[in-house]
Amino acid sequence: MDDYGFLACSQDLETNVFTLRKTLETAIDILSKIRMKVDPDKCNLKHFSWRKGSEALGYNGNPSLVTTLYGERITITTPKSIRWLGFHLDYKLSFQYHVNTVAKCLS
């Protein structure tokens, strides 16, 4: 299994992180039953919002997702952008970061 994603929508990022952590833990349990694993180095977390300024990121900035994966505690943090199927996605989904990144590669 490759390139999967989980989506959580709510009024605050902390609720999203909680929902995503529970979803990830459930997926890990299900995958373990069929002898598949999640690669922690390939786990990413990105918050998206159209709100302006610091309001967009909520009162706690960009909360990370902390969980236990195969007996080891891991923290999944939020980068400036995330690459998904070849596209660089920023928190506003403006594609500006993607355009700038691709333009740098072409020059």
N, C-alpha and C positions, 0 to 999 in steps of 0.2 A: 504494500500500500504506500502511496506517495502523494504528496500535495493534497492533504486534506485540510479542512478548516472548520472551525466552530464559530458561531456567531451568537452574541448576546446583546440585547437591546434593553436599556432601562434609563431611568432618569439620572443615575450616577455611576461613576466608574467602579466604585467599590462593589456594588451589586453585580456588575458585569464580571469583574474578576472572580467573585465568589462563584457565580454560575459557570464560568469557563473552567475554573479549577475542578468543580464537581463533574462537569462533562468530560474533562480530560481524564480524571480518575476512573470514571465509568468506562471510557474507551480503553484505557490501559487494562482494566480487568477483563473486558471482553476480548481484546486482542491476545492477552496472555492465555486464555482458554484455547485459542487456536495456534498457540506457539509463535505469535508475532510480537514484535517489540516496537516501541516508540523510541526514536533516537533523540535524546535530550538536546543534542547540539543543533538539531534542526527544528526545535520548537521556537516559535516566535509569538509575540503578543503585540497587537497594535490597537490603539484606541482611535476611533473616528468620531468627529463632531463638527458641526457647522457653526457652533457658537463662537463668538469673538473672544479674543484675548485669553487671559488666564481662566476665564469662566469656562472655556472649552475643555480644559483639562480637569476641572473640578477642584474641590478644596484640597485634595491630596496629590496634586500634580499628576504624574503618570504612574499609578500604582502598579507594582510588579505582581506577578503570580508566583506564589511560593507553594510547592507541593513536594511530595516524596515520590520518587520514581525508582522502582526496583531497589528499595531500601536506602536510597541516597536522596538527601534533601537538595532540591534544585530551585533556583530562582530564575524566572523568565522575565526579562526586562523589556521595556518599550524603546525601540530605536527611533531616530528621527523619521525614518521611512522604512518600509518593509518591501521586499521584492517578492511578488506573487505572480507566478506564471510569466515572468519576463517584464512585468510592470513594477515601477517603484511607486508605492502608494504612501502619501503623507496623511496626516491626521484629518485634513479637510477634504481629501480626495480631489484635490485641485489638479493633479497631474503635473503641476509646476516642477516639482522635484524630479519627476520622471523625464520631462522635457529637458531640463538643465543637465541631468546625468547623461542622457543620450547625446545631447549636443556636445558635451565635453569629449565623449568617445569619438565623435565624428570629426572633431577639429584637430 
